[in-house]
Structure formats: C-alpha cells, structure tokens
Amino acid sequence: MEKKFIITMIAIALILTVILCVRLFSAFVENVDRNFNRDTTVQNNYYTDSFGTDAVTDMVITEFDVIEFGGITWLVLYEYNDRKLIISEYLLDFRPYHNELVNITWAHSDIRNWLNSEFYNRFTEEERAYIVETRLMNNSNPWVNTPGGENTRDKIFLLSLEEVVSYFGDSGQMAMPRDRDHEEWWGFNDQYDLNRDARCKERGFYESWWLRSPGSAQTFATIVGPDGMIFVDAPFAVDEDMGIRPALWLSLIPLDGNETEDFEGYADEELIEGDKIELGGITWRILFKRNDRAFVISEYIIEMKRFHNENEEITWANSDMRRWLNDEFYNMFTYDERQRISETEVANNRNPVFGTPGGDNTSDKIFLLSIEEVVRIFGDSNNLRTMIMVNENRFIGQFSDRYDSERIALTLDANYRDWLLRSSGEDNNNVAFITRNGHVNFAGGFVDRRGGVRPVMWIYL
C-alpha cells in the first residue's frame, strides 16, 4: 500500500513537472516570437504577464512621433510651445545605476553623472544649444516610501515611475500599492506594456531599462521589464547592468544657456507667490516669468459666462468662450495694453481621464487653463495620473487634494464660485472646471452652464 502511494505521488509530480515545462516553453516561444515578429496591433487581445499567465486585455499601442537628433532616434512624449520631451526609442547602452552596491539616490548616482557628462558631450556644441536644463522632482517610491533624495537640475535624465506611467499610459495600478502577500507584490503588467517595452537596436530581444525612482530600498532602483511590466517594489540592485533610455527636453530654437525646464511644466518659469500686477483695470497674479515675459491669471473670477451658448458638442477651438476672450474681452484693453499681450500657441490635448478629444490646437492672445496646466501650476498630488474607476467603467468625475485651497477663487463681490477650464469633460457636451471648493472636476459640466472666467495670458513686462 505504501509503495503504491509513493508511485502515485511520483506520477503526480512528473505530470505537474511536464505541465510546468510546457507552460514555460510556451511562454518562451511566445516571447521569442514577439521579439522578432512584433506587430503594432492588438495581438488577439492577450498578453503574457511576468509569471507566464495569459491575461485577457485590449492592448493599447500609442503611435508616438519620431524625430532624429544627435544621430539618435527619439520618441516625442509631450509637446508644449517650442519644447518637446523626448526619450530614446531604443536602449542606447547597458550600465549600472551606480557602480557600487550602496544606498544611493538619483542625485548622487553614477548614471546621472554619466548622462550629464560623457553622454551629454557626445552631442556637438550646436546640438547642445537645443538641450534644455530641467528641474526634476525626485519623489519617494509611491508604494514603499523609499526616499527619492533631493530634487535636481539635469540636461539628460531617466524617467521616474510617475512619469513613465503618465506618458506611456496609466491603467490606475500605480495608485494601488500592494503588500508582500499579494501574488504580484513587485509591480504590474497592464494594457500599456507594449508602449513601454524597448530593445537595443542591434539586438532582437526586448530588455529591462532603468527608471530613476528608488526601489524597495536605496540599494535598489526601479525598472521597466522586458515585456513592459513596471517593477515598483523593485528588488534590482543598483550595481546591476540594465538598459538606458535617456530623456531630455528639446528646444526648437537655440537657447541662451540660462533657460530651464520644470519637468512637466513650462520653460524657465519661477513661481512667484503673491506677486500681482494691474493691467486693464484687472488684478493679475504672476504665475511665473520667462525672460521679459510673465504668465498671468486673473486674481478673481472676472465674470460668470457660458463656455458655449448652445448645449452641443464643442471644443475650445470653436467655443463662444474663446471668441469672447479674444475679441470683446481683448478689445477692452487699450492699444498700448494690447501690445503687451503675447500670442500663444495653445495645445488642446484629450481629456486625460476620459480621452475626449480636445479639438484643434489654437493660437490665442487670451485663453483658459487646461486640466493638466491647472494641476501643474497650482500643485500636483499625482491624482490626475490615476484613473479612478468604480463599478468597472463608471468614473469618479473629480478629485480633491491638498492643493484645493490654492485653486479656489472668489468673484469680485467676494463669493466662491466654480471656474471654467478649456479642456473637454467626459464628452464634448461637457467642459472641465474647478469647483468652488477647489476640486478638479475632469468629468465637467454642460458647456451651456454658467461658470466663472479666469483668463490667462502671456504679457511682456
């Protein structure tokens, strides 16, 4: 009886071993096939996670604009005015984050030093004149709170955890920390894996690449895995070799050597709290300055108006609000005052949560802030990067954070009111706004609903 039991157990073990080997081999074949025959379409609505498990999903593949600069191919992640945030399309090198296994942060890492010296100096002097120095926020690890160290100014850098999610696609999983009892405590796969994966141009296989955020301790750093997975609670030692994908802000015009980019912000602008100027009989708050210009917003809600006079699908480009600001309101200024108002190329992006089209980009003298801009200017708690979902596809339409008090606004008669943004809401019949409590309502209200108007513009000083 005992002998029969042992034989039975051995047989079961052999069967399980065969099944495991088959699954591992299938996953290997799938990975090889994907690396050498990658298709830029949804692949049967399946992806294989890091444990070889087939998960059903609709893979989202973003077609990024591609440019050549310094003999390197770059993907354009974001554009604002005359600046582009770019990242190398391919892994350009394989290097450790730091050459010794010690507690380290981005600010003191060998990879930062290499990127901003040896790698930076590969560009010609003429090319370096187009690379903008960038102020980087080096946050703590969002899951395990490993300190990210001091903020830095860099010409070349690596993306952070928050940034790679923000620009390659956000499924909301970054905002859901996992404890070590979770089956996938290390991080996550999602529908944006194929946006994030990368390979060396000369090699067929997709490989891991460093992010600048700290991992589960300061002896570890975070990575994007070979299949695009994000390792948040990352146990990868800083002295290991990983792929390098440099990122930088590129100016479309040569710089004077003194300009700086706030990452995810505007170029060479210092927030000057409390500074106000008078123009056209209106009090304006200076948000930041650039050389001889300032970006300003009205201190108060100057009027209650409809974004559009009819309840129909509309975007900023064709809205009655835009026409009013750039015609009747603009002409309230004197001739001399109008000469100080700079025309601005305005990017009208999709709603960052619902994906509602923002319409054509515009050229405006006066405009309203977008969802992204109001968050960057008044304070970013990372809530915008999180798609908060309940009951599968029903979105929570707004968020509140520690910056609410910075966003609230009074009318001239000292009443708190909602104020309008130019971004479309959950559809093009709705427009986003800031509530009277300072919450960011990205689902929006009907376009023919009255809301407060806080114009913004660039002015010459």
For each residue, the residues with C-beta under 8 A, 3 or more apart:
1: 4 5
2: 5 6
3: 6 7
4: 1 7 8
5: 1 2 8 9
6: 2 3 9 10
7: 3 4 10 11
8: 4 5 11 12
9: 5 6 12 13
10: 6 7 13 14
11: 7 8 14 15
12: 8 9 15 16
13: 9 10 16 17
14: 10 11 17 18
15: 11 12 18 19
16: 12 13 19 20
17: 13 14 20 21
18: 14 15 21 22
19: 15 16 22 23
20: 16 17 23 24
21: 17 18 24 25
22: 18 19 25 26
23: 19 20 26 27 52
24: 20 21 27 28 52
25: 21 22 28 29
26: 22 23 29 30 52
27: 23 24 30 31 48 52
28: 24 25 31 32
29: 25 26 32 33
30: 26 27 33 34 48
31: 27 28 34 35 48 226 227
32: 28 29 35 36
33: 29 30 36 37
34: 30 31 37 38 43 206 227
35: 31 32 38 199 204 205 206
36: 32 33 204
37: 33 34
38: 34 35 194
39: 43
40: 61 63 194
41: 61
42: 45 58 59 61
43: 34 39 46 47 59
44:
45: 42 56 57 58 59
46: 43 54 55 56 57
47: 43 54 55 57 59 189 191 193 194 227
48: 27 30 31 52 53 54 55 227
49: 52 53 55 184 189 227 229
50: 184 186 189 225 227 229
51: 183 184
52: 23 24 26 27 48 49
53: 48 49
54: 46 47 48
55: 46 47 48 49 189
56: 45 46
57: 45 46 47 190 191
58: 42 45 191
59: 42 43 45 47 191 193 194
60: 169 191 192 194 195
61: 40 41 42 194 195
62: 168 169 192 195
63: 40
64: 75 76 77
65: 75 76
66: 73 74 75 76 89
67: 73 74 76 84 86
68: 71 72 73 74
69: 72 74 86 127 130 250
70: 122 123 124 127
71: 68
72: 68 69 88 92
73: 66 67 68 88 89 90
74: 66 67 68 69 86 87 88 89 250
75: 64 65 66 86 87 88 89
76: 64 65 66 67 79 84 85 86
77: 64 85 86 87 167 168 247
78: 84 85 167 264
79: 76 83 84 85 347
80: 83 266 347
81: 266 267 344 345 347
82: 251 252 253
83: 79 80 132 249 250 251 252 261 267
84: 67 76 78 79 249 250 252
85: 76 77 78 79 167 247 248 249 250
86: 67 69 74 75 76 77 247 248 249 250
87: 74 75 77 159 245 246 247
88: 72 73 74 75 91 92 244 245 246 247
89: 66 73 74 75 198
90: 73 198 199 200 201 245
91: 88 94 198 199 200 201 207 209 243 244 245
92: 72 88 200 244 245 246
93: 243 244
94: 91 200 207 241 242 243 244
95: 111 114 241 242 244
96: 99 110 111 238 239 240 241 242
97: 104 109 110 111 210 221 238 239 240 242
98: 101 102 104 109 110 111 238 239
99: 96 110 239
100: 104 238 239
101: 98 219 237 238 239
102: 98 219 238
103: 217 218 219
104: 97 98 100 108 109 218 219 238
105: 108 109 138 147 148 149 150 214 218
106: 109 112 136 138 148 149 152 157 158 212 213 214
107: 112 138 149 150 151 152
108: 104 105 112 149
109: 97 98 104 105 106 112 113 212 238
110: 96 97 98 99 113 114
111: 95 96 97 98 114 115 158 210 244
112: 106 107 108 109 115 116 152 154 157 212
113: 109 110 116 117
114: 95 110 111 117 118 119
115: 111 112 119 120 154 155 156 157 158 244 246
116: 112 113 119 120 154 155 156
117: 113 114 120 121
118: 114 121 122
119: 114 115 116 122 156 246
120: 115 116 117 123 128 131 155 156
121: 117 118
122: 70 118 119
123: 70 120 127 128 131
124: 70 127 128
125: 128 129
126: 129
127: 69 70 123 124 130 131
128: 120 123 124 125 131 155
129: 125 126 254 255 257
130: 69 127 250 251 252 253 254 255
131: 120 123 127 128 155 156 248 249 250 251 255
132: 83 155 248 249 250 251 255 259 260 261 267
133: 153 154 155 259 260 261
134: 153 154 155 157 248 249 260 261 262 263
135: 151 152 153 260 261 262 263 265
136: 106 151 152 153 154 157 160 212 263
137: 151 160 263
138: 105 106 107 148 149 150 151 152 160 212 213
139: 142 148 160 161 162 213
140: 145 146 147 148 214
141: 144 145 146 148 161 213 214 215 216 222 232 233
142: 139 161 162 174 175 177 232 382
143: 177 178 232 233
144: 141 177 216 232 233
145: 140 141
146: 140 141 214 215 216 217 218 220
147: 105 140 214 218
148: 105 106 138 139 140 141 160 213 214
149: 105 106 107 108 138 214
150: 105 107 138
151: 107 135 136 137 138
152: 106 107 112 135 136 138 157
153: 133 134 135 136 260
154: 112 115 116 133 134 136 157
155: 115 116 120 128 131 132 133 134 248
156: 115 116 119 120 131 246 247 248
157: 106 112 115 134 136 152 154 212 246 247 248
158: 106 111 115 210 211 212 244 245 246 247
159: 87 163 164 167 211 212 245 247
160: 136 137 138 139 148 163 164 211 212 213
161: 139 141 142 164 165 174 211 213 222 230 232
162: 139 142 165 166 174 213 382 385
163: 159 160 166 167 263 264
164: 159 160 161 167 168 196 211 224 230
165: 161 162 168 169 170 174 230 385
166: 162 163 170 264 385
167: 77 78 85 159 163 164
168: 62 77 164 165 192 195 196
169: 60 62 165 190 191 192 195 196
170: 165 166 174 192 385 386 387
171: 188 190 191 192 387
172: 175 176 386 387 388 389
173: 176 188 190
174: 142 161 162 165 170 188 230 232 385 386
175: 142 172 382 385 386 388
176: 172 173
177: 142 143 144
178: 143 182 184 185 233
179: 182 185
180: 185 233
181: 185
182: 178 179 185
183: 51
184: 49 50 51 178 187 188
185: 178 179 180 181 182 233
186: 50 231 232 233 234 235
187: 184 225 229 230 231 232 233 234
188: 171 173 174 184 229 230 232
189: 47 49 50 55 193 227 228 229
190: 57 169 171 173 193
191: 47 57 58 59 60 169 171
192: 60 62 168 169 170 171 195 196 228
193: 47 59 189 190 196 197 227 228 229
194: 38 40 47 59 60 61 197 228
195: 60 61 62 168 169 192 228
196: 164 168 169 192 193 224 228 230
197: 193 194 206 224 225 226 227 228
198: 89 90 91 206 207 209 224 243 245
199: 35 90 91 203 204 205 206 207
200: 90 91 92 94 203 207 243
201: 90 91
202:
203: 199 200 207
204: 35 36 199
205: 35 199 226
206: 34 35 197 198 199 226 227 228
207: 91 94 198 199 200 203 226 242 243
208: 223 224 225 226 236 242 243
209: 91 198 223 224 242 243 244 245
210: 97 111 158 221 222 223 242 243 244 245
211: 158 159 160 161 164 221 222 223 224
212: 106 109 112 136 138 157 158 159 160 221
213: 106 138 139 141 148 160 161 162 221 222
214: 105 106 140 141 146 147 148 149 217 218 220 221 222
215: 141 146 220 221 222 231 233 234 235 236
216: 141 144 146 220 233 234 235
217: 103 146 214 220
218: 103 104 105 146 147 214
219: 101 102 103 104 237 238
220: 146 214 215 216 217 234 235 236 237 238
221: 97 210 211 212 213 214 215 234 236 238
222: 141 161 210 211 213 214 215 230 231 232 234 236
223: 208 209 210 211 231 234 236 242
224: 164 196 197 198 208 209 211 228 229 230 231
225: 50 187 197 208 228 229 230 231
226: 31 197 205 206 207 208
227: 31 34 47 48 49 50 189 193 197 206
228: 189 192 193 194 195 196 197 206 224 225
229: 49 50 187 188 189 193 224 225
230: 161 164 165 174 187 188 196 222 224 225
231: 186 187 215 222 223 224 225 234 235 236
232: 141 142 143 144 161 174 186 187 188 222
233: 141 143 144 178 180 185 186 187 215 216
234: 186 187 215 216 220 221 222 223 231
235: 186 215 216 220 231
236: 208 215 220 221 222 223 231 240 242
237: 101 219 220 240
238: 96 97 98 100 101 102 104 109 219 220 221
239: 96 97 98 99 100 101
240: 96 97 236 237
241: 94 95 96
242: 94 95 96 97 207 208 209 210 223 236
243: 91 93 94 198 200 207 208 209 210
244: 88 91 92 93 94 95 111 115 158 209 210
245: 87 88 90 91 92 158 159 198 209 210
246: 87 88 92 115 119 156 157 158
247: 77 85 86 87 88 156 157 158 159
248: 85 86 131 132 134 155 156 157
249: 83 84 85 86 131 132 134 261 263 267
250: 69 74 83 84 85 86 130 131 132
251: 82 83 130 131 132 254 255 259 267
252: 82 83 84 130
253: 82 130
254: 129 130 251
255: 129 130 131 132 251 258 259
256: 259
257: 129
258: 255 268
259: 132 133 251 255 256 267 268 290
260: 132 133 134 135 153 267 268
261: 83 132 133 134 135 249 265 266 267 268
262: 134 135 265 266 267 269 376
263: 134 135 136 137 163 249
264: 78 163 166 376 380
265: 135 261 262 269 376 377
266: 80 81 261 262 269 288 290 295 376
267: 81 83 132 249 251 259 260 261 262 290
268: 258 259 260 261 290 291
269: 262 265 266 287 288 289 290 295
270: 288 289
271: 287 288 377
272: 275 286 287 288 289
273:
274: 285
275: 272 285 286
276: 283 284 285 286 299
277: 283 284 286 294 296
278: 281 282 283 284
279: 282 284 296 333 337 340 459
280: 332 333 334 337
281: 278
282: 278 279 298 299 302
283: 276 277 278 298 299 300
284: 276 277 278 279 296 297 298 299 459
285: 274 275 276 296 297 298 299
286: 272 275 276 277 289 294 295 296
287: 269 271 272 294 295 296 297 377 456
288: 266 269 270 271 272 294 295
289: 269 270 272 286 293 294 295 461
290: 259 266 267 268 269 293 294 295
291: 268
292: 460 461
293: 289 290 342 458 459 460 461
294: 277 286 287 288 289 290 458 459 461
295: 266 269 286 287 288 289 290 456 457 458
296: 277 279 284 285 286 287 456 457 458 459
297: 284 285 287 369 454 455 456
298: 282 283 284 285 301 302 453 454 455 456
299: 276 282 283 284 285
300: 283 409 410 411 412 454
301: 298 304 409 410 411 412 417 419 452 453 454
302: 282 298 412 453 454 455
303: 452 453
304: 301 411 417 450 451 452 453
305: 321 324 450 451 453
306: 309 320 321 447 448 449 450 451
307: 314 319 320 321 420 431 447 448 449 451
308: 311 312 314 319 320 321 431 447 448
309: 306 320 448
310: 314 447 448
311: 308 429 446 447 448
312: 308 429 447
313: 427 428 429
314: 307 308 310 318 319 428 429 447
315: 318 319 348 357 358 359 360 424 428
316: 319 321 322 346 348 358 359 362 367 368 422 423 424
317: 322 348 359 360 361 362
318: 314 315 322 359
319: 307 308 314 315 316 322 323 422 447
320: 306 307 308 309 323 324
321: 305 306 307 308 316 324 325 368 420 422 453
322: 316 317 318 319 325 326 362 364 367 422
323: 319 320 326 327
324: 305 320 321 327 328 329
325: 321 322 329 330 364 365 366 367 368 453 455
326: 322 323 329 330 364 365 366
327: 323 324 330 331
328: 324 331 332
329: 324 325 326 332 366 455
330: 325 326 327 333 338 341 365 366
331: 327 328 338
332: 280 328 329
333: 279 280 330 337 338 341
334: 280 337 338
335: 338 339
336: 339 340
337: 279 280 333 334 340 341
338: 330 331 333 334 335 341 365
339: 335 336 460
340: 279 336 337 459 460
341: 330 333 337 338 365 366 457 458 459 460
342: 293 365 457 458 459 460
343: 363 364 365
344: 81 363 364 365 367 457 458
345: 81 361 362 363
346: 316 361 362 363 364 367 422
347: 79 80 81 361 370
348: 315 316 317 358 359 360 361 362 370 422 423
349: 352 358 370 372 423
350: 355 356 357 358 424
351: 354 355 356 358 371 423 424 425 426 432 442
352: 349 371 372 384 385 442
353: 384 387 395 442 443
354: 351 395 425 426 427 442 443
355: 350 351
356: 350 351 424 425 426 427 428
357: 315 350 424 428
358: 315 316 348 349 350 351 370 423 424
359: 315 316 317 318 348 424
360: 315 317 348
361: 317 345 346 347 348
362: 316 317 322 345 346 348 367
363: 343 344 345 346
364: 322 325 326 343 344 346 367
365: 325 326 330 338 341 342 343 344 457
366: 325 326 329 330 341 455 456 457
367: 316 322 325 344 346 362 364 422 455 456 457
368: 316 321 325 420 421 422 453 454 455 456
369: 297 373 374 377 421 422 454 456
370: 347 348 349 358 373 374 421 422 423 432
371: 351 352 374 375 384 421 423 432 440 442
372: 349 352 375 376 384 423
373: 369 370 376 377
374: 369 370 371 377 378 407 421 434 440
375: 371 372 378 379 380 384 440
376: 262 264 265 266 372 373 380
377: 265 271 287 369 373 374
378: 374 375 403 406 407
379: 375 401 402 403 406
380: 264 375 376 384 403
381: 401 402 403
382: 142 162 175 385 386
383: 386 399 401 440
384: 352 353 371 372 375 380 399 440 442
385: 162 165 166 170 174 175 352 382
386: 170 172 174 175 382 383
387: 170 171 172 353 395
388: 172 175 395 396 399
389: 172 392 393 394 395 396
390: 394 395 396
391: 394
392: 389
393: 389
394: 389 390 391
395: 353 354 387 388 389 390 426 443
396: 388 389 390 399
397: 425 426 441 442 443 444
398: 435 439 440 441 442 443
399: 383 384 388 396 439 440 442
400: 404 437 438 439
401: 379 381 383 404
402: 379 381
403: 378 379 380 381 406 407 438
404: 400 401 407 408 437 438 439
405: 408 438
406: 378 379 403 438
407: 374 378 403 404 434 438 439 440
408: 404 405 416 434 436 437 438
409: 300 301 416 417 419 434 452 454
410: 300 301 414 415 416 417
411: 300 301 304 414 415 416 417 452
412: 300 301 302
413:
414: 410 411
415: 410 411
416: 408 409 410 411 436 437
417: 301 304 409 410 411 436 451 452
418: 433 434 435 436 441 445 451 452
419: 301 409 433 434 451 452 453 454
420: 307 321 368 431 432 433 451 452 453 454
421: 368 369 370 371 374 431 432 433 434
422: 316 319 321 322 346 348 367 368 369 370 431
423: 316 348 349 351 358 370 371 372 431 432 442 444
424: 315 316 350 351 356 357 358 359 427 428 430 431 432 444
425: 351 354 356 397 429 430 431 432 441 442 443 444 445
426: 351 354 356 395 397 430 442 443 444
427: 313 354 356 424 430
428: 313 314 315 356 357 424
429: 311 312 313 314 425 446 447
430: 424 425 426 427 443 444 445 446 447
431: 307 308 420 421 422 423 424 425 444 445 446 447 451
432: 351 370 371 420 421 423 424 425 440 441 442 443 444
433: 418 419 420 421 441 444 445 451
434: 374 407 408 409 418 419 421 438 439 440 441
435: 398 418 438 439 441
436: 408 416 417 418
437: 400 404 408 416
438: 400 403 404 405 406 407 408 434 435
439: 398 399 400 404 407 434 435
440: 371 374 375 383 384 398 399 407 432 434
441: 397 398 418 425 432 433 434 435 444 445
442: 351 352 353 354 371 384 397 398 399 423 425 426 432
443: 353 354 395 397 398 425 426 430 432
444: 397 423 424 425 426 430 431 432 433 441
445: 418 425 430 431 433 441 449 451
446: 311 429 430 431 449
447: 306 307 308 310 311 312 314 319 429 430 431
448: 306 307 308 309 310 311
449: 306 307 445 446
450: 304 305 306
451: 304 305 306 307 417 418 419 420 431 433 445
452: 301 303 304 409 411 417 418 419 420
453: 298 301 302 303 304 305 321 325 368 419 420
454: 297 298 300 301 302 368 369 409 419 420
455: 297 298 302 325 329 366 367 368
456: 287 295 296 297 298 366 367 368 369
457: 295 296 341 342 344 365 366 367
458: 293 294 295 296 341 342 344
459: 279 284 293 294 296 340 341 342
460: 292 293 339 340 341 342
461: 289 292 293 294
